[in-house]
Amino acid sequence: MEPEKLLRKWVVSLMAVLLVLGLWGGVRAAPQVPCYFIFGDSLVDNGNNNQLASLARANYFPYGIDFPGGATGRFSNGKTTVDVVAQLLGFDRYIPPYSTTRGRDILTGVNYASAAAGIREETGQQLGARISFSGQVQNYRRTVSQVVQILGNQTQAANYLRKCIYSIGLGSNDYLNNYFMPAFYSSSRQYTPEQFTDILIQQYSQQIRSLYNYGARKMALFGLGPIGCSPNEIAQNSRDGRTCVERINSANRLFNDRLKSLVDQFNRQLTDAKLIYINTYGMFQDILSSPSSFGFRVTNAGCCGVGRNNGQITCLPGQRPCPNRREYLFWDAFHPTESGNSIVGRRAYSAQSSSDAYPIDIRRLAQS
Ligand SMILES: *[C@@H]1O[C@H](CO)[C@@H](O)[C@H](O)[C@H]1NC(C)=O
């Protein structure tokens, strides 16, 4: 063979070997951002309530039936929305819960979410212990002091944290386990839905600003889904067992409208920060108006649960869930299946419709 041809052959083989090594040799791309911090309620809690005296716990079978780690405390059969986002951001593991995370593990981010938690302190109290949003922000401040210690000084920590993504999604329980639960809470007798929503947004904005003061710069605020379409609300308040409860949905839309305005307001005031709004409500509307195009057969009943629409009592320990989980939007009375969470997580990360994320999606937030 001519030397030139031989050389070319060698180069081609070498490139093939490198390609194989790259694909199968455990070479992992670094995540798009150094860390991902998560604040929220049962929709994204991944174990913080396991050690609490609370009725809002999910660390028992069949929760996690489709999750590699089993029943971790996630309120789903599999992944939550933030698990999906973490994967899309390129993390090679899920963001660990605050309750069990120590040492340098905090550097890739922490999940502070707690089931039954709300923006208001008293929200969810009939279910027992929980970490309210302000408690989660307090825990985050503890993490920041640890980050300062690990990285050496405040400047280093600030430079690190400003590249990270922050997911924030609360408010569902302030309606579900507060305003629309008059037997336990007086808020609906004291305030109109507009007044109550304004109070929520006011408190929310104070805590979000506190996150900013402690280094958060790239924040994704998840809006509320149509809670009036959850199997629990349909079981309790829908005559035909399928029509969503408009009184609750309209309060959720009010909250979302105010939240989107808050994003605009912060983006004007905090010029070195970027906040985005995720339109969870719109994504659910898409699914509910055309379930089969998303692969769903059942959207008004839980896969696991008790009573009308499998929505009157939540999925009980040891209970046998539906076998065709992929075809259900809801896993239990309140929480979506992994299939439902995957749709929201994927569209939050990479918008499929211009209304999914405002003004940009998480993928572009990470790049910015
Ligand atoms: C922080 O640490 C970095 C790197 O060790 C150093 O260059 C910088 O001067 C320190 N800044 C302050 C304010 O101490």
The ligand as an ORCA input file, in Angstrom:
! r2SCAN-3c Opt
* xyz 0 1
  C     -11.380     34.667     47.060
  O     -10.610     33.556     46.645
  C      -9.982     33.717     45.402
  C      -9.319     32.406     45.015
  O      -8.735     31.785     46.128
  C      -8.981     34.870     45.477
  O      -8.346     35.085     44.219
  C      -9.723     36.142     45.884
  O      -8.812     37.206     46.084
  C     -10.523     35.915     47.172
  N     -11.366     37.085     47.396
  C     -11.520     37.631     48.587
  C     -12.444     38.801     48.652
  O     -10.963     37.205     49.590
*
